[in-house]
Amino acid sequence: MSIFEPDQFVAAQTDNAVTLFALTNKAFESFQRMTELNLQTIHSALATSEAYWHEALSVKTPEEYLTWQAGLIEPAAEQALSYSRQLYDIASNTNAELTKVAEAHYEHENHTARTLADDSVQNEPAGTGAPATVLKSAFPTSLHARETVRKAAKQAIETAKGPGTAIK
C-alpha cells in the first residue's frame, strides 16, 4: 500500500484550490472596497474643488481671500483623516479575514499530515521497522519546527504592525 493514495492526493489538491479561491476572493473584495472608496473620494474632491473655485472667485479683497483660504485647512484635514481611517479599516478587515482563512488551512494541513503519517506507520509492510521509526520521530520534529516558524512570523507581523494591535 502506498502512502500516497490517489484519493488523498485529489482531496489535498481540492483543499488547496478551495483555500486559494477563498484567499483570492477576499483579496478581490478588499480591492473592490478600496476602489469604491477611492472613487467616492475623487468624486467628493472634484465637487469640493468646484465649490472652492466658485468661492475663491467671489472673494473681493486679499484679506477675505486669506481668511477664506485659512478656513479650508480644517475640512481638508478632516477629509484626509476620514479617508485614512476608512482605508485602515479595509486593510485591517482584509488582514483579519486572510489570517482566518490561512490559519484554518494551516490547521487542516497539520491534521492531514498527522493522519497521513499515522496511516503510513500503521500500514507499514513487514521488515520496514527502521524507516517507520524514523518517520515516527521525524514527523513531530518537523511539525514543531513548522509551528515555531509560524509563531515567529506571527510575532514579527505583530511587531511590525506596532503596539496595540494583535493578529487574531
mmCIF file of the C-alpha atoms, coordinates in Angstrom:
data_MODEL
# 
_entry.id   MODEL 
# 
loop_
_atom_site.group_PDB 
_atom_site.id 
_atom_site.type_symbol 
_atom_site.label_atom_id 
_atom_site.label_alt_id 
_atom_site.label_comp_id 
_atom_site.label_asym_id 
_atom_site.label_entity_id 
_atom_site.label_seq_id 
_atom_site.pdbx_PDB_ins_code 
_atom_site.Cartn_x 
_atom_site.Cartn_y 
_atom_site.Cartn_z 
_atom_site.occupancy 
_atom_site.B_iso_or_equiv 
_atom_site.pdbx_formal_charge 
_atom_site.auth_seq_id 
_atom_site.auth_comp_id 
_atom_site.auth_asym_id 
_atom_site.auth_atom_id 
_atom_site.pdbx_PDB_model_num 
ATOM 1   C CA . MET A 1 1   ? 0.000   0.000  0.000  1.00 0.00 ? 1   MET A CA 1 
ATOM 2   C CA . SER A 1 2   ? 1.409   3.362  -0.981 1.00 0.00 ? 2   SER A CA 1 
ATOM 3   C CA . ILE A 1 3   ? 1.280   6.250  1.479  1.00 0.00 ? 3   ILE A CA 1 
ATOM 4   C CA . PHE A 1 4   ? 0.216   8.471  -1.417 1.00 0.00 ? 4   PHE A CA 1 
ATOM 5   C CA . GLU A 1 5   ? -3.255  7.272  -2.256 1.00 0.00 ? 5   GLU A CA 1 
ATOM 6   C CA . PRO A 1 6   ? -4.845  8.948  -5.302 1.00 0.00 ? 6   PRO A CA 1 
ATOM 7   C CA . ASP A 1 7   ? -7.946  9.887  -3.274 1.00 0.00 ? 7   ASP A CA 1 
ATOM 8   C CA . GLN A 1 8   ? -5.790  11.608 -0.662 1.00 0.00 ? 8   GLN A CA 1 
ATOM 9   C CA . PHE A 1 9   ? -3.878  13.462 -3.358 1.00 0.00 ? 9   PHE A CA 1 
ATOM 10  C CA . VAL A 1 10  ? -7.089  14.641 -5.038 1.00 0.00 ? 10  VAL A CA 1 
ATOM 11  C CA . ALA A 1 11  ? -8.553  15.688 -1.665 1.00 0.00 ? 11  ALA A CA 1 
ATOM 12  C CA . ALA A 1 12  ? -5.401  17.655 -0.816 1.00 0.00 ? 12  ALA A CA 1 
ATOM 13  C CA . GLN A 1 13  ? -5.435  19.412 -4.177 1.00 0.00 ? 13  GLN A CA 1 
ATOM 14  C CA . THR A 1 14  ? -9.143  20.185 -3.778 1.00 0.00 ? 14  THR A CA 1 
ATOM 15  C CA . ASP A 1 15  ? -8.490  21.677 -0.335 1.00 0.00 ? 15  ASP A CA 1 
ATOM 16  C CA . ASN A 1 16  ? -5.644  23.767 -1.736 1.00 0.00 ? 16  ASN A CA 1 
ATOM 17  C CA . ALA A 1 17  ? -7.833  25.036 -4.578 1.00 0.00 ? 17  ALA A CA 1 
ATOM 18  C CA . VAL A 1 18  ? -10.649 25.917 -2.163 1.00 0.00 ? 18  VAL A CA 1 
ATOM 19  C CA . THR A 1 19  ? -8.194  27.836 0.019  1.00 0.00 ? 19  THR A CA 1 
ATOM 20  C CA . LEU A 1 20  ? -6.659  29.595 -2.985 1.00 0.00 ? 20  LEU A CA 1 
ATOM 21  C CA . PHE A 1 21  ? -10.056 30.750 -4.217 1.00 0.00 ? 21  PHE A CA 1 
ATOM 22  C CA . ALA A 1 22  ? -11.114 31.833 -0.720 1.00 0.00 ? 22  ALA A CA 1 
ATOM 23  C CA . LEU A 1 23  ? -7.970  33.955 -0.391 1.00 0.00 ? 23  LEU A CA 1 
ATOM 24  C CA . THR A 1 24  ? -8.346  35.317 -3.916 1.00 0.00 ? 24  THR A CA 1 
ATOM 25  C CA . ASN A 1 25  ? -11.979 36.256 -3.296 1.00 0.00 ? 25  ASN A CA 1 
ATOM 26  C CA . LYS A 1 26  ? -11.076 38.016 -0.022 1.00 0.00 ? 26  LYS A CA 1 
ATOM 27  C CA . ALA A 1 27  ? -8.308  39.952 -1.774 1.00 0.00 ? 27  ALA A CA 1 
ATOM 28  C CA . PHE A 1 28  ? -10.618 40.885 -4.635 1.00 0.00 ? 28  PHE A CA 1 
ATOM 29  C CA . GLU A 1 29  ? -13.334 42.062 -2.215 1.00 0.00 ? 29  GLU A CA 1 
ATOM 30  C CA . SER A 1 30  ? -10.748 44.245 -0.495 1.00 0.00 ? 30  SER A CA 1 
ATOM 31  C CA . PHE A 1 31  ? -9.596  45.646 -3.824 1.00 0.00 ? 31  PHE A CA 1 
ATOM 32  C CA . GLN A 1 32  ? -13.209 46.372 -4.737 1.00 0.00 ? 32  GLN A CA 1 
ATOM 33  C CA . ARG A 1 33  ? -13.832 48.203 -1.426 1.00 0.00 ? 33  ARG A CA 1 
ATOM 34  C CA . MET A 1 34  ? -10.639 50.244 -1.885 1.00 0.00 ? 34  MET A CA 1 
ATOM 35  C CA . THR A 1 35  ? -11.630 51.111 -5.452 1.00 0.00 ? 35  THR A CA 1 
ATOM 36  C CA . GLU A 1 36  ? -15.075 52.236 -4.298 1.00 0.00 ? 36  GLU A CA 1 
ATOM 37  C CA . LEU A 1 37  ? -13.525 54.330 -1.528 1.00 0.00 ? 37  LEU A CA 1 
ATOM 38  C CA . ASN A 1 38  ? -11.118 55.954 -3.995 1.00 0.00 ? 38  ASN A CA 1 
ATOM 39  C CA . LEU A 1 39  ? -13.892 56.679 -6.493 1.00 0.00 ? 39  LEU A CA 1 
ATOM 40  C CA . GLN A 1 40  ? -16.021 58.262 -3.753 1.00 0.00 ? 40  GLN A CA 1 
ATOM 41  C CA . THR A 1 41  ? -13.028 60.294 -2.600 1.00 0.00 ? 41  THR A CA 1 
ATOM 42  C CA . ILE A 1 42  ? -12.244 61.520 -6.108 1.00 0.00 ? 42  ILE A CA 1 
ATOM 43  C CA . HIS A 1 43  ? -15.887 62.399 -6.754 1.00 0.00 ? 43  HIS A CA 1 
ATOM 44  C CA . SER A 1 44  ? -16.068 64.312 -3.477 1.00 0.00 ? 44  SER A CA 1 
ATOM 45  C CA . ALA A 1 45  ? -12.757 66.073 -4.170 1.00 0.00 ? 45  ALA A CA 1 
ATOM 46  C CA . LEU A 1 46  ? -13.957 67.210 -7.601 1.00 0.00 ? 46  LEU A CA 1 
ATOM 47  C CA . ALA A 1 47  ? -17.208 68.566 -6.194 1.00 0.00 ? 47  ALA A CA 1 
ATOM 48  C CA . THR A 1 48  ? -15.371 70.294 -3.362 1.00 0.00 ? 48  THR A CA 1 
ATOM 49  C CA . SER A 1 49  ? -12.809 71.771 -5.753 1.00 0.00 ? 49  SER A CA 1 
ATOM 50  C CA . GLU A 1 50  ? -15.538 73.174 -7.962 1.00 0.00 ? 50  GLU A CA 1 
ATOM 51  C CA . ALA A 1 51  ? -17.249 74.770 -4.963 1.00 0.00 ? 51  ALA A CA 1 
ATOM 52  C CA . TYR A 1 52  ? -13.928 76.197 -3.752 1.00 0.00 ? 52  TYR A CA 1 
ATOM 53  C CA . TRP A 1 53  ? -13.225 77.772 -7.144 1.00 0.00 ? 53  TRP A CA 1 
ATOM 54  C CA . HIS A 1 54  ? -16.598 79.481 -7.147 1.00 0.00 ? 54  HIS A CA 1 
ATOM 55  C CA . GLU A 1 55  ? -15.970 80.744 -3.609 1.00 0.00 ? 55  GLU A CA 1 
ATOM 56  C CA . ALA A 1 56  ? -12.437 81.879 -4.483 1.00 0.00 ? 56  ALA A CA 1 
ATOM 57  C CA . LEU A 1 57  ? -13.713 83.871 -7.453 1.00 0.00 ? 57  LEU A CA 1 
ATOM 58  C CA . SER A 1 58  ? -16.285 85.624 -5.267 1.00 0.00 ? 58  SER A CA 1 
ATOM 59  C CA . VAL A 1 59  ? -13.680 86.942 -2.781 1.00 0.00 ? 59  VAL A CA 1 
ATOM 60  C CA . LYS A 1 60  ? -13.174 90.708 -3.156 1.00 0.00 ? 60  LYS A CA 1 
ATOM 61  C CA . THR A 1 61  ? -10.105 91.610 -1.044 1.00 0.00 ? 61  THR A CA 1 
ATOM 62  C CA . PRO A 1 62  ? -6.797  89.901 -0.241 1.00 0.00 ? 62  PRO A CA 1 
ATOM 63  C CA . GLU A 1 63  ? -7.763  89.773 3.449  1.00 0.00 ? 63  GLU A CA 1 
ATOM 64  C CA . GLU A 1 64  ? -11.011 87.965 2.623  1.00 0.00 ? 64  GLU A CA 1 
ATOM 65  C CA . TYR A 1 65  ? -9.041  85.554 0.439  1.00 0.00 ? 65  TYR A CA 1 
ATOM 66  C CA . LEU A 1 66  ? -6.546  84.747 3.228  1.00 0.00 ? 66  LEU A CA 1 
ATOM 67  C CA . THR A 1 67  ? -9.369  84.248 5.719  1.00 0.00 ? 67  THR A CA 1 
ATOM 68  C CA . TRP A 1 68  ? -11.255 82.025 3.281  1.00 0.00 ? 68  TRP A CA 1 
ATOM 69  C CA . GLN A 1 69  ? -8.104  80.032 2.480  1.00 0.00 ? 69  GLN A CA 1 
ATOM 70  C CA . ALA A 1 70  ? -7.301  79.517 6.173  1.00 0.00 ? 70  ALA A CA 1 
ATOM 71  C CA . GLY A 1 71  ? -10.800 78.111 6.645  1.00 0.00 ? 71  GLY A CA 1 
ATOM 72  C CA . LEU A 1 72  ? -10.043 75.353 4.139  1.00 0.00 ? 72  LEU A CA 1 
ATOM 73  C CA . ILE A 1 73  ? -7.359  73.701 6.266  1.00 0.00 ? 73  ILE A CA 1 
ATOM 74  C CA . GLU A 1 74  ? -9.617  72.083 8.860  1.00 0.00 ? 74  GLU A CA 1 
ATOM 75  C CA . PRO A 1 75  ? -12.081 70.488 6.393  1.00 0.00 ? 75  PRO A CA 1 
ATOM 76  C CA . ALA A 1 76  ? -9.189  69.194 4.283  1.00 0.00 ? 76  ALA A CA 1 
ATOM 77  C CA . ALA A 1 77  ? -7.528  67.648 7.339  1.00 0.00 ? 77  ALA A CA 1 
ATOM 78  C CA . GLU A 1 78  ? -10.825 66.036 8.404  1.00 0.00 ? 78  GLU A CA 1 
ATOM 79  C CA . GLN A 1 79  ? -11.328 64.597 4.920  1.00 0.00 ? 79  GLN A CA 1 
ATOM 80  C CA . ALA A 1 80  ? -7.794  63.188 4.857  1.00 0.00 ? 80  ALA A CA 1 
ATOM 81  C CA . LEU A 1 81  ? -8.260  61.676 8.314  1.00 0.00 ? 81  LEU A CA 1 
ATOM 82  C CA . SER A 1 82  ? -11.596 60.146 7.315  1.00 0.00 ? 82  SER A CA 1 
ATOM 83  C CA . TYR A 1 83  ? -10.053 58.656 4.181  1.00 0.00 ? 83  TYR A CA 1 
ATOM 84  C CA . SER A 1 84  ? -7.125  57.165 6.098  1.00 0.00 ? 84  SER A CA 1 
ATOM 85  C CA . ARG A 1 85  ? -9.461  55.671 8.718  1.00 0.00 ? 85  ARG A CA 1 
ATOM 86  C CA . GLN A 1 86  ? -11.615 54.047 6.061  1.00 0.00 ? 86  GLN A CA 1 
ATOM 87  C CA . LEU A 1 87  ? -8.555  52.732 4.252  1.00 0.00 ? 87  LEU A CA 1 
ATOM 88  C CA . TYR A 1 88  ? -7.159  51.354 7.521  1.00 0.00 ? 88  TYR A CA 1 
ATOM 89  C CA . ASP A 1 89  ? -10.498 49.650 8.267  1.00 0.00 ? 89  ASP A CA 1 
ATOM 90  C CA . ILE A 1 90  ? -10.470 47.964 4.865  1.00 0.00 ? 90  ILE A CA 1 
ATOM 91  C CA . ALA A 1 91  ? -6.863  46.836 5.306  1.00 0.00 ? 91  ALA A CA 1 
ATOM 92  C CA . SER A 1 92  ? -7.306  45.553 8.861  1.00 0.00 ? 92  SER A CA 1 
ATOM 93  C CA . ASN A 1 93  ? -10.544 43.707 7.997  1.00 0.00 ? 93  ASN A CA 1 
ATOM 94  C CA . THR A 1 94  ? -8.876  42.117 4.995  1.00 0.00 ? 94  THR A CA 1 
ATOM 95  C CA . ASN A 1 95  ? -5.881  41.130 7.114  1.00 0.00 ? 95  ASN A CA 1 
ATOM 96  C CA . ALA A 1 96  ? -8.163  39.519 9.699  1.00 0.00 ? 96  ALA A CA 1 
ATOM 97  C CA . GLU A 1 97  ? -10.118 37.620 7.040  1.00 0.00 ? 97  GLU A CA 1 
ATOM 98  C CA . LEU A 1 98  ? -6.995  36.410 5.222  1.00 0.00 ? 98  LEU A CA 1 
ATOM 99  C CA . THR A 1 99  ? -5.399  35.381 8.506  1.00 0.00 ? 99  THR A CA 1 
ATOM 100 C CA . LYS A 1 100 ? -8.513  33.414 9.465  1.00 0.00 ? 100 LYS A CA 1 
ATOM 101 C CA . VAL A 1 101 ? -8.539  31.542 6.140  1.00 0.00 ? 101 VAL A CA 1 
ATOM 102 C CA . ALA A 1 102 ? -4.783  30.875 6.310  1.00 0.00 ? 102 ALA A CA 1 
ATOM 103 C CA . GLU A 1 103 ? -4.998  29.647 9.919  1.00 0.00 ? 103 GLU A CA 1 
ATOM 104 C CA . ALA A 1 104 ? -7.858  27.281 9.059  1.00 0.00 ? 104 ALA A CA 1 
ATOM 105 C CA . HIS A 1 105 ? -5.862  25.928 6.112  1.00 0.00 ? 105 HIS A CA 1 
ATOM 106 C CA . TYR A 1 106 ? -2.768  25.550 8.289  1.00 0.00 ? 106 TYR A CA 1 
ATOM 107 C CA . GLU A 1 107 ? -4.708  23.580 10.927 1.00 0.00 ? 107 GLU A CA 1 
ATOM 108 C CA . HIS A 1 108 ? -6.306  21.387 8.266  1.00 0.00 ? 108 HIS A CA 1 
ATOM 109 C CA . GLU A 1 109 ? -2.920  20.677 6.669  1.00 0.00 ? 109 GLU A CA 1 
ATOM 110 C CA . ASN A 1 110 ? -1.440  19.749 10.059 1.00 0.00 ? 110 ASN A CA 1 
ATOM 111 C CA . HIS A 1 111 ? -4.312  17.357 10.695 1.00 0.00 ? 111 HIS A CA 1 
ATOM 112 C CA . THR A 1 112 ? -3.959  15.828 7.234  1.00 0.00 ? 112 THR A CA 1 
ATOM 113 C CA . ALA A 1 113 ? -0.193  15.404 7.667  1.00 0.00 ? 113 ALA A CA 1 
ATOM 114 C CA . ARG A 1 114 ? -0.638  13.753 11.070 1.00 0.00 ? 114 ARG A CA 1 
ATOM 115 C CA . THR A 1 115 ? -3.264  11.385 9.640  1.00 0.00 ? 115 THR A CA 1 
ATOM 116 C CA . LEU A 1 116 ? -1.022  10.523 6.695  1.00 0.00 ? 116 LEU A CA 1 
ATOM 117 C CA . ALA A 1 117 ? 1.928   9.794  8.970  1.00 0.00 ? 117 ALA A CA 1 
ATOM 118 C CA . ASP A 1 118 ? -0.182  7.706  11.346 1.00 0.00 ? 118 ASP A CA 1 
ATOM 119 C CA . ASP A 1 119 ? -1.727  5.734  8.474  1.00 0.00 ? 119 ASP A CA 1 
ATOM 120 C CA . SER A 1 120 ? 1.632   5.066  6.843  1.00 0.00 ? 120 SER A CA 1 
ATOM 121 C CA . VAL A 1 121 ? 3.127   3.809  10.119 1.00 0.00 ? 121 VAL A CA 1 
ATOM 122 C CA . GLN A 1 122 ? 0.109   1.598  10.871 1.00 0.00 ? 122 GLN A CA 1 
ATOM 123 C CA . ASN A 1 123 ? 0.138   0.125  7.373  1.00 0.00 ? 123 ASN A CA 1 
ATOM 124 C CA . GLU A 1 124 ? 3.870   -0.430 7.142  1.00 0.00 ? 124 GLU A CA 1 
ATOM 125 C CA . PRO A 1 125 ? 4.937   -3.638 5.440  1.00 0.00 ? 125 PRO A CA 1 
ATOM 126 C CA . ALA A 1 126 ? 6.808   -6.247 7.428  1.00 0.00 ? 126 ALA A CA 1 
ATOM 127 C CA . GLY A 1 127 ? 10.526  -5.545 7.750  1.00 0.00 ? 127 GLY A CA 1 
ATOM 128 C CA . THR A 1 128 ? 10.280  -1.756 7.484  1.00 0.00 ? 128 THR A CA 1 
ATOM 129 C CA . GLY A 1 129 ? 10.639  -1.055 11.191 1.00 0.00 ? 129 GLY A CA 1 
ATOM 130 C CA . ALA A 1 130 ? 13.638  1.268  10.849 1.00 0.00 ? 130 ALA A CA 1 
ATOM 131 C CA . PRO A 1 131 ? 12.105  3.622  8.261  1.00 0.00 ? 131 PRO A CA 1 
ATOM 132 C CA . ALA A 1 132 ? 8.854   3.668  10.222 1.00 0.00 ? 132 ALA A CA 1 
ATOM 133 C CA . THR A 1 133 ? 10.744  4.577  13.382 1.00 0.00 ? 133 THR A CA 1 
ATOM 134 C CA . VAL A 1 134 ? 12.488  7.402  11.534 1.00 0.00 ? 134 VAL A CA 1 
ATOM 135 C CA . LEU A 1 135 ? 9.130   8.657  10.241 1.00 0.00 ? 135 LEU A CA 1 
ATOM 136 C CA . LYS A 1 136 ? 7.604   8.449  13.722 1.00 0.00 ? 136 LYS A CA 1 
ATOM 137 C CA . SER A 1 137 ? 10.396  10.566 15.187 1.00 0.00 ? 137 SER A CA 1 
ATOM 138 C CA . ALA A 1 138 ? 10.842  12.974 12.257 1.00 0.00 ? 138 ALA A CA 1 
ATOM 139 C CA . PHE A 1 139 ? 7.209   13.939 11.888 1.00 0.00 ? 139 PHE A CA 1 
ATOM 140 C CA . PRO A 1 140 ? 6.688   15.519 15.338 1.00 0.00 ? 140 PRO A CA 1 
ATOM 141 C CA . THR A 1 141 ? 10.029  17.298 14.976 1.00 0.00 ? 141 THR A CA 1 
ATOM 142 C CA . SER A 1 142 ? 9.041   18.760 11.610 1.00 0.00 ? 142 SER A CA 1 
ATOM 143 C CA . LEU A 1 143 ? 5.644   19.839 12.987 1.00 0.00 ? 143 LEU A CA 1 
ATOM 144 C CA . HIS A 1 144 ? 7.355   21.523 15.916 1.00 0.00 ? 144 HIS A CA 1 
ATOM 145 C CA . ALA A 1 145 ? 9.759   23.341 13.583 1.00 0.00 ? 145 ALA A CA 1 
ATOM 146 C CA . ARG A 1 146 ? 6.863   24.413 11.360 1.00 0.00 ? 146 ARG A CA 1 
ATOM 147 C CA . GLU A 1 147 ? 4.912   25.691 14.375 1.00 0.00 ? 147 GLU A CA 1 
ATOM 148 C CA . THR A 1 148 ? 7.975   27.596 15.635 1.00 0.00 ? 148 THR A CA 1 
ATOM 149 C CA . VAL A 1 149 ? 8.409   29.303 12.265 1.00 0.00 ? 149 VAL A CA 1 
ATOM 150 C CA . ARG A 1 150 ? 4.678   30.142 12.138 1.00 0.00 ? 150 ARG A CA 1 
ATOM 151 C CA . LYS A 1 151 ? 4.771   31.673 15.634 1.00 0.00 ? 151 LYS A CA 1 
ATOM 152 C CA . ALA A 1 152 ? 7.917   33.664 14.808 1.00 0.00 ? 152 ALA A CA 1 
ATOM 153 C CA . ALA A 1 153 ? 6.321   35.009 11.613 1.00 0.00 ? 153 ALA A CA 1 
ATOM 154 C CA . LYS A 1 154 ? 3.157   35.927 13.510 1.00 0.00 ? 154 LYS A CA 1 
ATOM 155 C CA . GLN A 1 155 ? 5.201   37.719 16.178 1.00 0.00 ? 155 GLN A CA 1 
ATOM 156 C CA . ALA A 1 156 ? 7.210   39.578 13.511 1.00 0.00 ? 156 ALA A CA 1 
ATOM 157 C CA . ILE A 1 157 ? 3.977   40.752 11.875 1.00 0.00 ? 157 ILE A CA 1 
ATOM 158 C CA . GLU A 1 158 ? 2.588   41.927 15.223 1.00 0.00 ? 158 GLU A CA 1 
ATOM 159 C CA . THR A 1 159 ? 5.825   43.789 15.937 1.00 0.00 ? 159 THR A CA 1 
ATOM 160 C CA . ALA A 1 160 ? 5.774   45.413 12.503 1.00 0.00 ? 160 ALA A CA 1 
ATOM 161 C CA . LYS A 1 161 ? 2.162   46.499 12.984 1.00 0.00 ? 161 LYS A CA 1 
ATOM 162 C CA . GLY A 1 162 ? 3.113   48.353 16.142 1.00 0.00 ? 162 GLY A CA 1 
ATOM 163 C CA . PRO A 1 163 ? 1.850   48.482 19.710 1.00 0.00 ? 163 PRO A CA 1 
ATOM 164 C CA . GLY A 1 164 ? -1.801  47.997 20.499 1.00 0.00 ? 164 GLY A CA 1 
ATOM 165 C CA . THR A 1 165 ? -2.523  45.636 17.620 1.00 0.00 ? 165 THR A CA 1 
ATOM 166 C CA . ALA A 1 166 ? -2.734  41.884 17.581 1.00 0.00 ? 166 ALA A CA 1 
ATOM 167 C CA . ILE A 1 167 ? -3.363  39.285 14.924 1.00 0.00 ? 167 ILE A CA 1 
ATOM 168 C CA . LYS A 1 168 ? -6.437  37.244 15.729 1.00 0.00 ? 168 LYS A CA 1 
# 
